[in-house]
């Protein structure tokens, strides 16, 4: 139990299609993060929410990417007109409640063919 | 510009011996450091953290050392076990603001029985 649930675990899509991922923190926290990890790299920050407000976006987040966190609970990340370079693992994280560190979900592995 | 560097892509040790994983950082604003362990197809799992006001933090078999003047931290695992075989990521963040994590590229640890 990681404290963060991500759906789907795997997604294979054709180039040019739109995809949407969902992140559900098990316990509510006002902060929620999205990261992306590609082969041979560490996770890279994409965007950050404080409650429902998206407060910071990485330059990695092109205009084809959009993220939302309605009501400050679950979050969605949508990629429009997917490209092969979008193939990666997309990770969601929130701070632990009452503990140090951040808990990550198991991620969504996106493959664009 | 890699702000968090893990210069050893891989490390192999014998079961029962000490594993030492190293991490260097360049951003003086970082003041909170974390180590994560990651298995393939899973999200990172939090191991241990350290604040810049400390130089050592222990949790069971895991100890993290921080040398602020050298901008260097290390993770010691003793005794190493085969189940410790995974990729280990060092991450850093400045406290305040988004507190987003900046990750190194990881070190793949193999513990041989």
Interface residues (C-beta under 8 A of the other chain):
Chain A: X2 X4 X6 X31 X33 X35 X40 X41 X42 X43 X44 X45 X48 X55 X56 X91 X93 X95 X96 X100 X101 X102 X103 X104 X105 X106 X107 X109
Chain B: X4 X34 X36 X41 X42 X43 X44 X45 X46 X49 X89 X91 X98 X99 X100 X101 X102 X103 X104 X105 X106
